[in-house]
Each structure stands twice: as C-alpha cells, then as structure tokens.
Amino acid sequence: MNLETLKIDTGETTAAQVERDLREAIICLELSPGSRLSEQEIATRMGVSRQPVREALIALGKSKLVEIRPNRGTVVVKISARQMMEARFVREAIEVAVARRASESFDTWTRRKLDGILDRQRAAMEARDHNSFRREDEQFHMAIAEGAGCGLAWNAIADIKAHMDRVCNLQLRNPTSMSNLIMQHEKIVTAIDLKDADTAGNAMYTHLNGILSDLPQIEADNPGLFE
C-alpha cells in the first residue's frame, strides 16, 4: 500500500478510507511497531485534511493498534503476544463453528470462489509475495463465512484479527509457512465438500493454532517489534 496517494471510494467517508489504509499499513508492517505517527504528515501524504486523519487514529486507538498519548503524539503499538493469543482464541471459537456449519450447507457460487482464492495463494507463494498471500488468506476465511451464511460471524472478528495478522505477516516471510497454510486450506475445503463437520472443524482448529508453534521463534527473530 502506498501512503502517498489516497482515492476516496464512493460511499466511503474520507476518515474510513484513511483508517483502512493506515490499518493495512500497520498490518503489513509498513508502519513499524513503535513508530511515531504525525497527523500532519499523514494528511499531507494522503492529500486530505487533518480531521479525517484524527478520526482514523482515534478508531485505530480503539482497536489498540495505535496509542494516542496526549501532548506526546501517537505511536504504532508494538505487537503483543497476549493480544494475539486472545484474538486467536476468539477466532477459534467462531471459525471452528463456521467451518462445521459450512460442511452442512455451502453456497455453490462461493465454493467456486474458493478455488480462485487458492490459485492466487499458490501464485503469491511462487512470487514470495507474503502481503498478497495474507490478503488472500483473509478472503479465504471471509468466503467460508459467507458461503456458510455466517457473514456476521466474520464481521465479529474482523477488527480483533489485526493483532493476529501482524504476527501472520512475520510468519509468512518463511516460504514454508505459505505451503503449509495452503495445505491446511485445502483440507478445510475438502472436508466441506465431503460434508464432514467433525473433520472441517478439526481442520480449522489446526489451521488457526498453527501459529502458536511458530510464535517463540518469530519473537526471537524480531525482538524490537514485540512489547
């Protein structure tokens, strides 16, 4: 994502798009944990006034992605292993249930959409493009929820998952991780196709918990990014 330009989408407020772009920059680690943010600098780069930037930073503060320090400025919050674990716990509770639901009934059009997502993930893996891979990973999980008729379930976790996404981006810098995640996605899809609720739920559980085994090494390799 390039902070130098900002195109306002129809129907989306300036503040909402600034928030979305800043959130993506934080998740992709373009805005590094611990870095200071300047309202004026962001406004100038994006070609907007300071007010929508201020509103966006307040929203990101509520998501605990930035910390607004009165009279001391705003900083990108360092990655918290504790918050990541909490986000994973909530995702597990919701997405395992969604996977089981998907195996009972799944929209045909969305099922075809999953094949395209997996193809793009394989291409991202070949290109070693971990940012594109992570975005397709998000599309995969969103499609599972939509296909199962549980779109609101995804909305419930979309905000908190950002704390998990930053760690995922670090994990994906290892090409082996991409290959493993694709295989896990394929197992989830196969279980849905077979209408096997137990296997689908277990496959989703394994997928969401895989990051736990990598977390100690990720922290050791990136000590400056964690609190």
C-alpha positions in Angstrom: 0.0 0.0 0.0 1.2 3.5 -0.8 0.5 6.2 1.7 1.5 8.8 -0.9 -1.9 8.6 -2.6 -5.5 8.2 -1.5 -8.5 7.6 -3.7 -11.8 8.1 -2.0 -14.3 5.3 -2.8 -17.9 6.2 -3.5 -20.0 5.7 -0.3 -17.0 5.6 2.0 -16.0 8.6 4.1 -12.5 10.1 3.9 -11.9 9.1 7.5 -13.0 5.5 6.9 -10.6 5.1 4.0 -7.7 6.7 5.9 -8.4 4.3 8.7 -8.5 1.3 6.3 -5.3 2.4 4.6 -3.4 3.0 7.9 -4.7 -0.3 9.3 -3.3 -2.1 6.2 0.0 -0.3 6.6 0.2 -1.3 10.2 -0.7 -5.0 9.5 1.8 -5.2 6.6 4.4 -3.6 9.0 4.9 -0.8 6.5 4.3 1.3 9.7 6.6 -0.4 12.1 5.6 -1.3 15.6 6.8 1.5 17.9 7.0 4.1 15.2 5.6 7.6 15.7 2.7 8.9 13.6 2.2 12.6 12.7 -1.3 13.7 11.8 0.0 16.5 9.6 2.5 14.2 7.8 -0.2 11.6 7.1 -2.6 14.2 6.0 0.0 15.7 3.6 1.0 12.4 2.1 -2.6 11.3 1.6 -3.8 14.7 0.3 -6.5 15.1 3.0 -7.2 17.5 5.9 -6.1 16.6 9.4 -9.6 16.0 10.7 -10.2 12.6 8.9 -6.7 11.5 9.9 -7.5 12.4 13.6 -10.8 10.4 13.3 -8.9 7.4 11.8 -6.3 7.4 14.5 -9.0 7.5 17.2 -10.6 4.5 15.6 -7.3 2.7 15.4 -6.7 3.6 19.1 -10.0 1.8 20.0 -8.7 -1.3 18.1 -5.5 -1.0 20.2 -3.3 -0.7 17.1 -2.1 2.8 18.0 -1.7 4.6 21.3 -2.6 8.2 21.4 -0.5 9.9 24.1 -1.8 13.4 25.0 0.9 16.0 24.4 3.3 13.3 23.4 2.0 12.1 20.0 0.7 8.9 18.6 2.7 5.6 18.2 2.0 2.3 16.5 1.5 -0.2 19.3 4.2 -2.9 19.5 3.0 -6.5 18.8 1.5 -8.1 21.9 1.7 -11.9 22.1 -1.0 -11.7 24.7 -3.4 -9.8 22.5 -2.6 -12.1 19.6 -3.4 -15.1 21.8 -6.7 -13.5 22.7 -7.6 -12.8 19.1 -6.7 -16.4 18.2 -9.0 -17.7 21.0 -11.9 -15.7 19.7 -11.3 -16.7 16.1 -11.1 -20.3 17.1 -14.4 -20.2 18.9 -16.2 -18.6 15.9 -14.4 -20.0 12.9 -14.5 -23.7 14.0 -18.3 -23.4 14.4 -18.4 -21.7 11.0 -16.5 -24.5 9.3 -18.8 -27.0 10.8 -21.8 -25.0 9.5 -20.2 -24.7 6.1 -19.9 -28.5 5.9 -23.7 -28.8 6.4 -24.7 -26.2 3.7 -22.4 -24.2 1.4 -23.2 -21.7 -1.4 -22.3 -23.1 -4.8 -21.0 -19.8 -6.2 -18.9 -19.2 -3.1 -17.4 -22.7 -3.4 -16.1 -21.8 -6.9 -14.7 -18.6 -5.5 -12.6 -20.6 -3.0 -10.8 -22.3 -5.9 -9.8 -18.9 -7.3 -8.5 -17.8 -3.9 -6.4 -20.9 -3.5 -5.0 -20.4 -7.1 -4.0 -16.8 -6.2 -2.4 -18.0 -2.9 -0.3 -20.5 -4.9 0.8 -17.7 -7.2 1.7 -15.5 -4.3 3.7 -18.3 -2.8 5.6 -18.8 -6.0 6.3 -15.0 -6.1 7.1 -15.0 -2.4 4.6 -12.1 -2.0 3.6 -12.6 1.6 1.5 -9.4 1.7 -0.7 -10.7 -1.2 -0.8 -14.1 0.3 -2.1 -12.7 3.6 -4.8 -10.7 1.9 -5.9 -13.8 0.0 -5.9 -15.7 3.3 -8.3 -13.1 4.7 -10.5 -13.6 1.6 -10.5 -17.3 2.1 -11.8 -17.1 5.7 -14.3 -14.4 4.7 -15.6 -16.7 1.9 -16.0 -19.6 4.2 -18.2 -17.5 6.5 -20.2 -16.0 3.6 -20.7 -19.4 1.9 -21.9 -20.9 5.2 -24.4 -18.0 5.6 -22.5 -16.6 8.6 -21.3 -13.3 7.3 -22.0 -11.6 10.6 -19.6 -14.1 12.3 -16.8 -12.7 10.1 -17.8 -9.1 11.0 -17.4 -10.0 14.7 -13.8 -11.0 14.3 -12.6 -8.6 11.5 -11.5 -6.0 14.0 -9.6 -8.1 16.6 -7.9 -10.3 14.0 -5.5 -7.4 13.1 -3.5 -8.4 16.2 -3.0 -11.9 14.8 -2.4 -10.6 11.2 0.8 -8.7 12.1 2.3 -11.9 13.5 1.0 -13.8 10.4 2.8 -11.4 8.2 6.1 -12.2 10.0 5.3 -15.9 9.8 4.7 -15.7 6.1 8.2 -14.4 5.4 9.2 -18.0 5.6 8.0 -19.6 2.3 7.5 -22.9 4.0 4.7 -21.3 6.1 2.8 -20.4 2.9 3.0 -24.0 1.6 1.7 -25.3 5.0 -1.1 -22.9 5.1 -2.3 -23.7 1.6 -2.4 -27.4 2.5 -4.4 -26.6 5.6 -6.8 -24.5 3.5 -7.2 -27.4 1.1 -8.0 -29.8 4.0 -10.8 -27.4 5.2 -12.3 -27.2 1.7 -12.1 -31.0 1.2 -14.0 -31.5 4.5 -16.6 -29.0 3.4 -17.0 -30.8 0.1 -17.4 -34.1 1.9 -19.9 -32.5 4.3 -17.8 -33.8 7.2 -18.5 -31.4 10.0 -16.1 -33.0 12.5 -13.2 -33.0 10.1 -13.9 -29.5 8.9 -14.0 -28.2 12.5 -10.8 -30.0 13.4 -9.0 -28.8 10.2 -10.0 -25.2 11.0 -8.8 -25.7 14.6 -5.4 -27.0 13.4 -5.1 -24.1 10.9 -5.8 -21.4 13.5 -3.5 -22.9 16.1 -0.5 -23.5 13.8 0.9 -20.0 14.5 1.4 -20.9 18.2 4.3 -23.3 17.4 6.0 -20.6 15.4 5.4 -17.7 17.8 8.5 -18.2 20.1 10.9 -18.2 17.1 9.1 -15.2 15.5 9.5 -13.2 18.7 13.2 -14.3 19.0 13.8 -13.2 15.4 12.0 -9.8 15.8 12.6 -8.6 19.4 12.2 -5.0 18.5 8.7 -5.4 17.2 7.2 -7.0 20.3 6.4 -5.4 23.6 
